[in-house]
Amino acid sequence: MPSLFANKSAPLLNKSFTVSDDEFKQLHDFIYKESGIFIAENRKYLIENRLSNRLKELNLKNFGEYYYYLRFDARKKEEMAKLFESITTNETSFYRNPPQLQVFQDVILKKTLDKLRSARTKTLRIWSAGCSTGEEPYTLAIMLHEVLRAEIGTWDIKINAMDLSLAVLGSARHGLYTEYALRTTPKEIINKYFVPKGSQFEIKPELKHLIHFMQGNLSDRLSLKRVERSHIVFCRNVIIYFDDEMKKQVISSFYDNLLPGGYMFIGHSESLHNISRSFKPEYHPGAIVYLKQE
């Protein structure tokens, strides 16, 4: 099937685009329906700033044409991926928010491992939801190695790392990072778990083996039900993109996924206030962790 907007003329290289009220509503409703991402009306500039390059690339005249491209064009699936890459911020790094991660490593992880040992099982499942380019799940894998050391080979461990964007998942699977991505990583950790590759650093294979990268949409309940039950869920700096209704739906899905006695981490600036009372908050220096009581 030919494209609805075939590129028959020179690209619109220098054109700037303004989104009308009707176009904004169309895109706002479409993005919310497909991803749960809520863009407030006072953030129209985000649509203009982040998506104007897509219009130029596709040689479209306005955001109305872009909406119809997303709905009906033969290449709409590929463009959907580019849309979500454009409107979400994939700014992250290894060891992001050290106080929170310290609580994970020193308190929650050790408590969880001891509990599993007492139950005579060595199966551990962690879910990194909104994993972006992989810095978070790889950080968790490093911490597992640091805590378990030689014992790690006797455990059945899987970190299910999910993101909406296939492009960032592809990057995560490669496991190649710049020095900037490692800016908050201790030097000794870099030397131990990364291999220099030119101007970049590659994650060692033993970390990659712990992680299963998967595409998924947090607004799709059926998609989330396919994730294995977890002992610990990480969803940091993701629910800020959702309105309260979608936050409630997503947090409810995490609650259902967690095994009794499991823990959830959200971003340090995020809150479950007016979102959920199902979890018991645990207060630690530098972090709040949410417990699913047994």
N, C-alpha and C positions, 0 to 999 in steps of 0.2 A: 504494500500500500504506500503510495507516495506521501511525503510530508504535506500537511495542510499549509505550511508556510515555507515553500521551497525558496531557496536563496537564489533569486534570479537577478539580483542587482548588487552593486557594491555594498560592503558592510557599512553600517551606520557608526563609524568610528568615533566621531566627536559629538554625537548627540547626547544631551542629558535628558533624563526622563522624570516626569512628575506623575505620581499616582493620584488619580481622582478618587473621590469618596466612594463611588460605585465600584471602581476597580479594587480599591483597598478592601471593601467588604467582601468582594468575590474571593480575593486571595486570602484574606483573613479566615473566612469560613472554610475554604478549601484546606488550608494548612492545618487548621484546628481539627477538621474531620479526619485528615490523613495521619496526623502525628500527635495530636493533643497539645501542640505548641500554641500558646495564646499570645497574640501580638496586640497590645492595647492600642486604642485609636491614637493616643498621643505619641505613638512610635511609628507613625507612617514613614518617617525618615529612614527607619531600618529597612523597610521594603525598598525604598528608592536607592539607598546607599549600597545595600547588599545585592540587589537583583538587577540593577541597571546594566551591569556587565553581561548578564545572561541575555538580556534583550539585544544588546549589541552583537554578541556572539551568534545569536540566532537570526539577526537581521529583522527583528520585529519592530513595529512602529510604536507600540504602547503596551501598558500592562494588561489591557483587555485582551490583546492578541496573545500575550504570554499565558494568561489564564486559560484560553481556549487551547493553546498548545499543550498545556499540562493535562487538560481534560481529554483531548481527542487525537493528538498527533500520534503517528505510528511509533515515535521515539519518546513517548511520554514517560515510560518507566525509567529510562536513562536520565531524563531531565529531572524527574522527581528526586533522584539521588543528588543531583547537583543543587537543586533547590534547598534540600535539607542541609547540605554542606554549607551553603551560603548563609542561611539564617541562624545557624547555631554556631556558638563560639567553641572551637576546639583547642583553646589555650589551656595547656596543662603542663605538668612536669613530673619527674620522678620525685618521690618523697614530698609531695605537696601536702601542706599543713602538717608539719612534723609532730606537734603535740598530740593530734588526733591519732596519727599512725603509731606513736609511742604507746598510747593506751591500747591500741589494737595488738601490738606485738607483746608488750609486757604483761597485759592484764587479760584481755578478751581471748586472744589466741591461746595463751597458756592454759587458761581456765577451760576452754573448749577442748583442747587436746587431752588434758587430764580427765575430763569427763568421759571422753571417748575411750580412753585407755581403761578406765574403771568399768565401762560397759563391754570391755573386751572386743572393741572394734577399732579399726584404723582407717576408716573411710571418712574423708572430710570433703565437703562441698562448699565453695564460696561463690557468690554471684556478684560480679562487677557489672552493674547496670549503667549504661552510658559510658562505656570504657574508652571512647574516643580512639586516639592513636596508640593506646596500649600501656601508657605510663603507669596507670593505677594497677592493673592486674599484674604487670611485671614487678612492680614494687612489692605487692603482696607475696608474689612468688619468692622474691629475694628474702623477705622477712620469714617466710616458712623455712627456707634453707638455713637462715641464721638461727632460728629457734630449734629446729629438729636436727640440723647438722647431719651426721652420718646415718641417723635413724630414718631420714626422709625416704630412703629406698624401700623401707618396710611398710610405707603408708600408701593407700589409694587416695590420691589427692587430685581434685579437678577444680580449677577456677573457670567458671562459665562467664566469659567476657562478651557482653552484648552491646551493640550499638545500632542505631538506625541507618548509618551511612556505610555503604559498601566500600567507599573509597578510603575512609579512615580505618576500616577493618583490614583492608589490603595492606595499608601502611603498617598497622600493628603486627600483622603476621610476619612481615619482613624483619621487624625488630631492629631497624637501623635508626639511630638517633644522633642529633647534633649535640654539641657541647651545651647549647642553650637549654635543651630539654633536661640536661643533667645538672643544671645550675644549683639545685638544692640537694644534690646527692653527695653524701660523704665520699671523700676521695678513695678511701679504702674499699668502699662498696663498688665503685667504678672499676678499680683494679681487679677486684675479685670476680665480678659477674659480667664484665663487658670486654669485648675484643676490639681494639682500634682497627678501623677500616678506612684508610685515608683520613679525611677530615671528620669522619663519623665514628660512632661506636655501635657495635652489634651485640645484642643480648646473647648470652651463651645458651646452647641447646638445652641444657638441663632445666632452664627456666621455661623455655618454650613448651617443653613437654608437659608442663603442669597446666597449660592454659588451652581452653577450647573457645575459639572466637566464633561468634554467631551473630547473624543479622536478626534484629528484632525491633518491634515497635512497642514502646511502653504503653501506648494508648490502646493496644490490641490485647484484650484479655486472653483470647485463645492462644496467641503467640507466647504470652508469658507462662501459660500453663504447661508449655512444653519444656520449660526449664526444670531441671532436677530440683528436688527439695534441697534447701540449703541450710547450713549451720550458721552462716554469716552472710549478710547482704550489704554491699556497698552501693550507694546511689548518691554520689556527692556532686553538688552543683549542677543538678539536672532538673529537679522539680521547680526550680526558679522559672523555668520556661512555661509552666503550666498554671492555669487558673485553679481556684480552690476545688472546683468539682473534679477536675482531672487529677489534681494532687490526691484527693480522697480515693479515687479509683486506683491510682498507681500504688499508693501506700497500702491499700487493702490487698492488692495483688502480692505485694512483698510479704505482708503478714501471712497470707495463705501459703506462700511458698516456704516460709521459714519453718523449720522443725521446732517443736516445743523446746524452750530454753535457748533458742537462737537469738542472734543479735543483728541489729541494723545500724549502719552508719549513714548519716546524711551530711551535707556540707555544713561547715561550722557556722555559717551565717544563715542557714536554713532552719526552719522550725516546724514542728508538728502541731503547734498551737491552733486550735479550731479545725484541725485536719483529722486527727485520730486520737482516740483515748485507749486504743487497744494495747498499745505498748506501755511498758513501765520504763520511764527514763532513769538511767543510772548516771550519776554525776561524778566525773573524774577531773583532775586538774587538766584544763585545756580542752576538754571534750565532754559531750553528752552522748551516751550510747543508749539505744533503745532495745529493750529486752522483750521477747515474746515469752510470757510466763508459761510454765509447764502446768 
